[in-house]
Amino acid sequence: MAEAEVASKKAELVEVDLTLDRAGRRPGPGPDPIPAAPSTLADFRDAVELMEVQLQGKQADLRQAESKVGFARRQFERIKALADRGAVEARLPDEAGANLRIAEGEADRKKADVLEFEVRLKQSRRRAEAEEARLRREVDRAKADLDRTEQMHKMMIIGERPLQAARDRYDDLMFQLDPKHAPAHPAASQKAGAVTGPGLAVKLAGPGTRQAGETNEYKLSVGNLGTAPAEKVQVAVTLPPEGGRLVALPDRASFIKESRKLLWTLDRIEPGQTVDLAFAYLTGTPGLYRATAEATSGDLRADDAMTTEVTPTP
């Protein structure tokens, strides 16, 4: 009778493997989270950041699987001890052992998935580092070209336009290297005090981790980095698709339930001004909760995103 039960459990193990294959949860190349052809350093950095968040989710899955292994092992040891004393049926240790092997197999697969993903993350980081090194070399060349151009301009060999072109190229490369870089050489129209237009910036901040049932408190900042007012700024936050709900409707906001969008309209943001908004979201089921924010004004657009890892409640 015991041999028949073991054979049955082995068949269950095979079925578990097939189910995992169909669900796409077995380790393998899988979809590449890195964009097919990153074109800027920001793209490479965003790809690495996304993979780091995904790795955190895989590590959380592994911890949960290892916890199940611990529980199954303790259960097996208790049942085996009882069986040795004749307190339970002889077939029960075989069933508990089969359950333990199922849990161990799942944990092994998740561990392999984590290890493979860590290798891919290291490769992505190296790509980002290589792109940064390449961009730094371009910046050095642009700086040398700018120095030569400025010298020729002082000697009145060239006019203002080639000088401004060299300055613009240097500032553009520096901005790619560091988005916080402020142009060291503003255009002539800016020097004269002419208005060049508004420029939007968005920053969405929230907790990196939470337990299921806890509240995510988000802070949203919308700023104008330009030289002219931004009019009729539309701000939209798309709430996480995972189980959860908005705690309360913030002041001056509206909510579209079907698209899970939280909306504000800001009449005017002055140059250099930042408007701070806030909202709270109650988490439900465990998982990765990703919220996105976008601000638009005419043709202007800026966005940001925030991902929170929600773990099971102990």
N, C-alpha and C positions, 0 to 999 in steps of 0.2 A: 504493500500500500504506500509506504514512504517513497519508494523509487518512482512510483507513478506520480506522486505529488511533485517530486523534484523535476521530473520530466515536464510536467505541466508548467512549473515556474520558469524552466528554461525556455519553453515556448513563449511565455509571457515576456521574457527578456528580449527575444527576437522581435516580438510585436512592438515593444517599447522602442527598439532601435528604428524600426520601420516608421513608426509614428513620428519620432524625432526627425528622421530624414524628410518626411513629408512636410513637417512644420518648419523646416529650414533651420533647425537649431543645432545640427551637428557641425563641428568645425570644418571649415573649408574656405575657399577664397571669398565667397559671398560678394555682396555689392561693395564696391570701393567707395568709402565715404569721402575720399579726396576728389575734388573736381577734376574732370577729365584733363583739362588744360589750364591750370592756374596761370593767370597772366600778370599778377602783381604780387608784391611781397605781402600785402594785406590778404590776398586770396590764400597764400600758403599759410599764413598765421591763423586765419579763420579755420582752415582745414585741420590744422593741428589742434586748435581749441575744441573743435567739434569732436575729434577723435578722443581727446582727453575726457570729455563728458561721456562719450559712449563707453570708454574703458571703465569709468567709474560704475556705470550701470552693469557691465559684465562682471566686474569684481563683486558688486552687491549680489548678483545672481549666484556667483560661486560661493560666497559666504553662506547664503541661504541653503544651497545644495549641501555644503559641508555640515551645516547644522542638522539637516535631515539625516545625513550619514551617522552623525553622533547619536541621534535619537534611535535610529534603526539598530545600531550596534548595541546600545544599552538594552533595547527591547529583546534583541536576540540573546544576549548574555543572561538576562533574567529568565527567559523562557527555557533556555538550555539548562540552567541551574534547577529550575522546577522539574524539567523532564528527567534529569539525573536522579532526582528524588522520587520519581514516579508520580509527581503531583499533577502533571498534565499529560495529554496524549502525546505519543511519540512522534507523530507527524508535525506537531506545531513548531519544533525547532527548525525543521526543514523549510517550512513556510517563512519563518522569521529570517532564516539565512538567505532565502531567495529574495526577500524584500530588501535585505541589507545589500545584496549584490546589485540590485536595481538602483538603489540610492548611490552606491559607490560608482557604478557606471555613469550615472548622470553627472556626478561631481567630477569624475575624470574627464568627461567630455567638456564640461564648462571650464575646467582648468586648462585644457588644451586650447580652448577658444580664447581664453585670457592671454595665454602665453603667445599664441599666434598674433593676437591683436597688439600686444606690446611690441613685438618685432615690427609690425607695420607702422606703429606709432613712431618708433625710433627712425625708421626710414623716412617718414614724413617730416620729422624734425630735422633730419639731415638735409632734405630737400629745401626746407625753409631756411636753414643756415646757409646753404649754398647760394640760394637766391639773394639773401641779405648780403653775402660777401660780394656777389656780382654787382649788386646795386651800389654798394660802397665804392667799388672800383669806378663805376660810372660817375658817382658823385665827385670822386677825386679828379677824374678827367674833366668834368664840367667846371669844377672850381679852378683848375689850372687854365682852362679856356677862358673863364670869366676874368681871371687876373690878367691874362694877355689882352683881352678885349678892353678892359678898363685902362690899361696902359696905353693902348693905341688910341683910345678915346681922349685921354689926357693930351696926347701928342697931336690931336685933331686930325688923325689919319682916317678915322671912321666917325660916323655920326651917332645920334641917340638911338636909332632903331636897332642896329646890330648889338649895341650894348644892352638894351632892354631884352632882346631875344636871348642873349647869353644869361642874363640875370633870371629870366623866366624859366629857362631850362634848369638852371641850378636849383632854384626854389622848388620846381616841380619834382625833381629827383629827391630833394631833401624831404619833401612832404611824403613821398612814397616810403622813404626810410623811417620817418617819424611823423605821424599825422598831427602831432602837436606843434610841429615846426611852423613858425610864423615867418612869412616872407621877409628876408633881410633887405630886399631891394624892391619896394613897392613900385608899381608902374607910375609913369610920370603924371597921369591923370589923378592918381591917388595922392601924390606929393602936392599937387595943386589943390587938393581938398575936394575933388569931384566925387560924387556918390557913385559907387560901382555896383550896388545892389545888396540885397539881404543874403544871408547864408544860414541855413538851419543846421542844428546839431541836436541829437537825441541820445540820452543815456538812461537805460533801464537797469535798476539795481534791486537785488533781492537776495534771499538766503540761498546758500549753496546746497544745504542738506536740511531735511525735515523728516519727522516721523509721520506716518499716516494719521490723519485726524488733527494735525497741527495746522496753524495758519501761516501762509506765506504773505509777508508784508512787503509790498513793492514800492519803490520810489522812482518816479519818472521825472527827468529834467529835460525841458525843451528850451534851447537857447538860440540866439541869433548872433552868429559870428561875423556877419557882414557889416556893411557900412550904411545900410538903409533899413528902414523898418520892414518887418515881415507882416503882411496883412492877411487876415482871415486864415489863420493857421489851423488846419484840421489834424487832430491827433487821434490815432486809432491804436488800441491795444487789443491784440487777439489773445484771449485767455487760453490756458493749456487745454488740450482736448481730453486729457485723462479725467477720471472721475473726481469731481470736486465742484465747488460753487463759489460765486462771488459773495463775500460776506455782507456787504452793503453798497448801495450805489453812491459813489463819491459826489461831492458838490459839483454842480455845473456839468455833470456827465450824463450820458444816456447809454443804454445797453440794448444791443440787438441779440436776442437769445439764440436765433437760428445760426448766426455766424460766430457767436461768442465774442462779439466785438464790443469794447468799451470805448465810447467816443467823447471827445471834447472839441469845442471850437474856441480858439483864442483870437480875439479881434485884432490884436496888434502886439508884436514883440519888438521892442526897440533894439537898436544895435548894442551889443554887449549885455543885453538883458537875458536872464534865465527865469523861466517859469517852472515851479516845482509842483508836481501832482503826486497823488498817492492813492493806492487801493489795496485791498486785502482779499486773499483767495484761500478758502478752506480746502485743504487736501482731503482726498478720499482714499482710493486704492494706491498701493505702492507703484512706483515707476518714475520715469523722467518727465518732469513737468516743464515744458518750454513755453514761455510767453514772449511775444514779439510786439514791438512798438514802432510806429511809423508817424512821421509828421510831414505834412505837405502844405505848400503855399504856392499856388500857381504851378510853375514848372519845377519848383524846388522840392526836394525830397530828402529825408534822412531817416534812418532806421537803426534799431538795435534789438538785441534778443537776450534772454536770460533763461538758463536751465537750472532747475532744482531737482536733486535726487531725493525722492521720497521713499523712505525705507519702512518695512513693516513695523508695527508697534510690538515691542517685546512682550 
